[in-house]
Amino acid sequence: MSDARLQITTPEGVVFAYALAGPFSRLLAWIIDGLCVALVVSILGSLLFWMRLISPDFAVAILAFLAFALQVLYSILLEWYWRGQTVGKRILAIRVIDVQGLKLQPQQIILRNVIRTIDQAPVLYLVGGVMMLLNRRRQRLGDWVANTAVASMSALSEPDLNLVTPPKFNSLLAYPHLAARLCQRASARDAWLALEAIRRRDSLDPEARLDLFSELATHFRAMVDFPPEAHEGISDEQYVRNVAGVLFRKAGKNVRPLTTEKV
């Protein structure tokens, strides 16, 4: 199971895949997150010291409730704010994703974290661990219910776009601040959709090819409003290639590299 992958086919017929995170990396991430929660709980415990003097049992009950609530809220809030990652997942370079390749929804994050209590039973994620071993997507019970998986987000190496199509002047790179904004707004899935469309363009029927690049160009134009001179006179296909050139190459210091798993 070391090379387990989640393969996703988009409605446009483009296929891409994520390497699934293994039990060891997920366990380490869980331990790191547990330490973060324990640190906060210990701080709250010191603040509740005065309550122990009045009613020790009540103070313990309050602290236990806060510990449980913090564990759930910690994961929910961070996975939403950091798009599927917590502190532990960031350190281990793994991320929660939707198994259909769609945007992660709040209800999915809430479901997988609420059901975590069952996955942790009876000790040390025994239920969740067994579920992962029996599931080809390495989903614990919470992931299975929420339709999510945990993927390994390895660093993205720059693909040689010159091997995909002959080099041409990239008009978008003439606007580095807008190129940086495009990199910030486009997801890893957007980047690989553009690249896979370019790679497979010759295998598409002419009409399907025009439709595909028209949809992708419209999608990327809606993200960032480049000046008319940046895209006037070029085809939708060339515009998408220019976008891929921005996303997979550093167009200045402010352009961040994307991270995902190659197909």
Steps between C-alpha positions, in 0.01 A plus 500: 500500500804730498420627148123539541361777285167674458423548130249764399351553155356845438190565286739624229658154485827608663641245744723590795597320817605557859731275699308403812655563840598190691402406856842599637494858371140541612588366846790744532276788392241392758767492774621850410142631498438327833800679649368834372160435660665376823699823521184709478321276751787532746480877473125487563561264792727753666235768449242275669719448806273721713204280407679190635512663840121538500397171334774263373253263331324782317835642385606159362167463317530846348858434392404164343220665305729778382762246393245311288357820351846634421605178330198515268502875440877505449479261206181647353616860505853434375395254229256761370736797530804313364305305234523155651804539723574532870836577660592131495385449141697805387817370660450155346395648162162326485155643436133404520339498154162417349512160326327648193759776468246767596547784745495380859170601662443605865259212561765250390754644741247499784390141431848349485604670823184425698526131407865503608381394847385166357819459297710546815316222685586300695861631508756653262272522195438125493168529316635761259821306442318176414266694272799653316661160447177362350436804280681554168472877552651475850190658649421477867131490590475880515654532153269234358190677633621845392621378157853624567852357493840614623758556227874548508585840351851455364690795360417568139790488259484737209380315188672583172219671311724527196462126457123541494479773241754726324608803705321828435507840664298492822319834513373436853852507642523865402271573799679339798260636764201352314690177438564477875131554566415221254733264688331592827148442370552190287495166679732208432209331323462802271871484412493132412179538300676756284811286461312177424280677246815619320660158516196323359382757250605295196289205612179708510252551219529852353161608635563353845844661502355844426228457764745381766745786456216750476366387840846499658587845360171641631568342838848653529396840363241524776774458762713799399412788268812540286512808270351441152843522337609195701256269323380675186580314180581165665285190499338349808746213478799734501349694788474179705860416410606845620310439824680167545828678440417741782384230742794267444776756476609778734385827346674715759569475871137521607383198299477201731554144370197273502504162673322188383571149376581429138285268290 
